[in-house]
Amino acid sequence: MMDAIALSALRHYAFCPRQCALIHNEQLWAENFLTAQGRILHERVDSGVPETRKGIRYERGVAVSSQALGLIGKLDLLEVNTVSDALKPVEYKRGRKKADDSDSVQLCAQALCLEEMCGVKIDEGVIWYGQTRRRESVLLSQRLRDTTRAIIADVRTMLESGHTPAPVYGKHCKACSLIDACQPQEIANDHSQAYVAALFNIE
Amino acid sequence: MRKLQNTLYITRQGCYLHKERETLVVECERKKLIQLPVHAIANIFCFGNVLVSPYLLGFCGENQVNLAFYSEYGKFLGRLQGRQSGNVLLRRAQYRISAEAPLDIARNIIAAKIQSARRVLQRRQRNHGAHEDVTIAIRQLNASLKKLQSADHIDQVRGIEGDAAAQYFAVFRYLLTDKTRQQFDFNGRNRRPPRDPINAMLSLLYSIVGKEISGALQGVGLDPQVGFLHADRPGRDSLAQDILEEFRAWWIDRMVISMLNRGQFADKDFIYAASGAVELKDDSRKALFQALQMRKQEKIQHPYLEEEVEIGLLPHIQAQLLARHLRGDLACYPPFLMR
C-alpha cells in the first residue's frame, strides 16, 4: 500500500510546494499568529460531542481516509441528514474566500474519502469562513474532482521524491510561519561559493 | 530570525528543578530561588547534585530544550535527547556525505578556523606591536591555508589542522599582557584534565558551547554525532566538534584572553590538585558562565547572512546553514568567520 498523505498537505501544497515539503517531509513546524488563530479555531470546532438539531446530526473531528487515493485526515465537521442519510463535509477556514480553488480542492478530497468509506455519492460540501462568517456551498463537480485527483498525484510525486523544491519568494512568504526555517531570500541569493572562496584569502 | 533564549547553569548543589504550570522553578532547601517562564529557556546545564522533575524532563524532551548534566567540576556526563526531530532524509544526506564526500565541508570549516586564529594573532600585533614569534606563526598559518586549499583528502585536512593548531597555541601566551603572564602562563594546550588555569577555562567553555551546538544541530534535525572532520567515535558529538572549530579562536579564546588581561580572574579562583589537575572554584565558574551569557547577548553582523544577530544564536544559525547545504539549497557550507 502506498504511504498515506495528510489531507492538510493538499492545502499546504496549494499555498507553496516548498512549504508542503518542509512540513510533511522535513517535519518542520513553527507557529505564528495566523497558525495559532487557526489552531484555536479548530480546537473549538473539534471539541464537543455529536449533537442533532433540526434533523441534522453534527459530528466533529471525524477521521477519514482513502485507500485508493492514499489519503488520511480529519474533517472539521460532518453533517449527516437523519432523514436521507446524506453526508455533507464542512471545512472551517479562519480567513476569507480566496480567488483560487485551493479550499474547494481540500474539501473535495475529504468528500472523496467519505465516498470511498461509506459507499455513497456526495454532491456538495460547505466551507465556513471565519473572517466573513459566511457559509459557502461548494458543488463537487466532475471538473473539481479531476483537479483534486491531479493535485493529489502532484503532491504524491513531490513527497515521494524526497526533494524539497527551491523557494519562490513572494508576497505569500510574509504570512508563512516557516519563513525563518525556509529563508527564501537567502537561498534565492546563494553566494556561498564566493563566500567560501574568500575564506582562503590572505591579504 | 529565531529568538535568543536563556541558558540556565545550575551550579548550586542540592537544587531541585521542576515545572510549575508554565514556569520553571529552581528550589534549594525548599526555598524558591528563581521562577521563570519555561518558554524562554533553550538550554539547562546541571552541575553535580541537581535534581530535575519528570515533568520538566518531559517538557525539555518535547520542546527541544537542551538539557545536559555535568559533574560538579564540569565533566560532561550526559544529555537528554527528546523525540528525534526533523527529517530522516536530511540525516541520510548527512551520513552519505560524511561517509563519501566529507572533504569540502571539512576543508571549509578548517579554513575558517585557521583564518580566524590568524586574525586573532594579527589583532594582537596591531594592538600591542609586532612580536617576532607571532609574526612567524601568522606566516605559518598563511602557509597552512595555502596547503589546505589544494588538500584533496580528509586526512590531509586533519594534518593541516593539527599543524595550524600547534602553531597557534605555540604563540598563544603572547596574547596575554606581560603582567597577566606573570600570574598565568600558557605552555600549549592540555586537557583531560587541564593542568593550568587557562586550559581549565578553555576546556570548560569549549565543552559548554559544544553542548549548545549539539542541541542546535538536533534542533534542525541533524545528528550531532556524525561529523565530517572528526571521525565517528562512540559518545563523541563529532559534528558538534566540527562546528565548534569555527568559534574557538574568535569567540572563546578571545573571551578568555580578554578576561584574564582585564584581571577578572586571579590565582585564588582555581583549585590546584596534587595530581596537577586544575579546576575552577564554584564562584569563579559562575563568573565565567555569567561572562559567557553576557557575550551571547551581544549583537554582531553575521558574515554570511549579513544580518544582525546575537552571538548566542550562532550555533543555531550555523546548524541551519549546514542543513540547507546538505539539503541542496546552498552550493557550499558557509562556516562562520567574523570579518
Boltz contact constraints between the chains, C-beta under 6 A:
constraints:
  - contact:
      token1: [A, 25]
      token2: [B, 87]
      max_distance: 6.0
  - contact:
      token1: [A, 26]
      token2: [B, 87]
      max_distance: 6.0
  - contact:
      token1: [A, 27]
      token2: [B, 86]
      max_distance: 6.0
  - contact:
      token1: [A, 27]
      token2: [B, 87]
      max_distance: 6.0
  - contact:
      token1: [A, 162]
      token2: [B, 89]
      max_distance: 6.0
  - contact:
      token1: [A, 180]
      token2: [B, 2]
      max_distance: 6.0
  - contact:
      token1: [A, 187]
      token2: [B, 329]
      max_distance: 6.0
  - contact:
      token1: [A, 190]
      token2: [B, 330]
      max_distance: 6.0
  - contact:
      token1: [A, 190]
      token2: [B, 331]
      max_distance: 6.0
  - contact:
      token1: [A, 192]
      token2: [B, 330]
      max_distance: 6.0
  - contact:
      token1: [A, 192]
      token2: [B, 331]
      max_distance: 6.0
  - contact:
      token1: [A, 192]
      token2: [B, 332]
      max_distance: 6.0
  - contact:
      token1: [A, 192]
      token2: [B, 334]
      max_distance: 6.0
  - contact:
      token1: [A, 193]
      token2: [B, 331]
      max_distance: 6.0
  - contact:
      token1: [A, 193]
      token2: [B, 332]
      max_distance: 6.0
  - contact:
      token1: [A, 195]
      token2: [B, 304]
      max_distance: 6.0
  - contact:
      token1: [A, 195]
      token2: [B, 334]
      max_distance: 6.0
  - contact:
      token1: [A, 196]
      token2: [B, 108]
      max_distance: 6.0
  - contact:
      token1: [A, 196]
      token2: [B, 332]
      max_distance: 6.0
  - contact:
      token1: [A, 199]
      token2: [B, 111]
      max_distance: 6.0
  - contact:
      token1: [A, 199]
      token2: [B, 112]
      max_distance: 6.0
  - contact:
      token1: [A, 199]
      token2: [B, 115]
      max_distance: 6.0
  - contact:
      token1: [A, 200]
      token2: [B, 111]
      max_distance: 6.0
  - contact:
      token1: [A, 200]
      token2: [B, 145]
      max_distance: 6.0
  - contact:
      token1: [A, 200]
      token2: [B, 149]
      max_distance: 6.0
  - contact:
      token1: [A, 202]
      token2: [B, 142]
      max_distance: 6.0
